[in-house]
Amino acid sequence: MTISPTIVQTLQAAVDRQRLIDTAVQLIAAPSPTGRAEKACDALAQILIADGFSVERPTGGHDRAPAVVARLRSSNPGRMGRVLQFNGHLDTVHLPFVPPQVEGNRITGSGASDMKGGIAAAVEALRILRDTKTLAPGSVLLTAHDLHEAPWGAGQQLDQLIRDGYLGDGVLLPEPLCDCLPVVGRGGATWKVTIRRPGPPVHEVMRPMDEPSVIAAGAELVRRLGHLGDQLAAKSDPIAGTETVFVGQIHSGEIFNQYPQECWLEGTRRWLPGTGRPEVEKEFRALLSDLERETQTTVQADFRFIRDDFRLDLQDPLVEAFQQAYEAVSGQRLAVGPKPFMDDGNSFWGLARRPAITHGPHAGGQHTVNEWASIDDLARLALVYALTAVAYCA
């Protein structure tokens, strides 16, 4: 369906800026660290119910903070169409809570950028579609949940919602990425390796000469991972870049002259489409097995899968609908690019092969105590989402 200027004008006139701000403020005001996002989930449910929407609260295996689900069905029930899903996470990283504040064209506070501001825009899109009755065929499914942010969550709740059928034909995700249309992204896992020797920690002059050095073994692991990284660099995508293995932490000992019993390292492993999780983990554990044998230490690893890789087919109808909507609002189409982070789109693609577009507001401060989002751009986002629904669901 081609988006007409009349529909653009109708929907744009229906965007209620103050209502959008109020929704964002209420969501931000509810502290919601990952794993404990029940206050924000309840706040969103109450907002939707007060707006007249019917709300479901499936647990998705996370009873503490049941997810929030709302639906907007066609204004013409006799016409069938696609289902467009607006999906977002209500949890925030574990940092000190910052309450919401409106400062000119910015709204600040915990989750303002990542991603309660974007969810508020998606809710506003749902309202203006309802108020204008412009969603002739098809329907919109809104889902919001906890357990997104790693390492405290790994998408478990959303994954279960997908398995339970809370799933549209295409998905829009209001993560704070607005300068490109991401078409490819890497999968990722975190890992923690612990290296131990048999004896207890002792003064370095009393160290048993027949026991291995865990620090030396840790250094050897860093060297071998560096070599693996060099090999992975050969696996490259022109948009997403290369596969990587990264060491972010290494710790051992309690004081400068202690011969420690344990050394542990933590980092990440990221891979491109075409490299599966089992292959990645098998390769990593084989490297550790060789290290254990050759250093005569005990090596244990926690390899934690976060998200699979991601692709977006540019020929999918969702892409054309979104680009029409974006162009109608911004005057031009959005250039394609990489997805620099893992998000829920990786899960929709990996588990259900659903096209998912990450597009959110102009915002910043993600994973800091200085989050902000542009209110003007939240209003733009609500309009783009509503227009995409009109075009896609038809």
ZIUR-V27485 format. One record per helix or strand of 3 or more residues. SS is the DSSP state (H for helix, E for strand). FROM is the first residue (numbers start at 1). TO is the last residue. If there is no record, write none. Layout:
ss/from/to
SS/FROM/TO
SS/FROM/TO
This chain:
ss/from/to
H/5/14
H/17/28
H/38/50
H/63/65
E/68/73
E/83/89
E/101/103
E/106/108
H/112/132
E/139/145
H/156/163
E/170/173
E/181/185
E/187/196
H/204/206
H/214/232
E/244/252
E/262/271
H/277/295
E/298/307
H/317/330
E/336/339
H/344/352
E/355/358
E/372/374
H/375/393
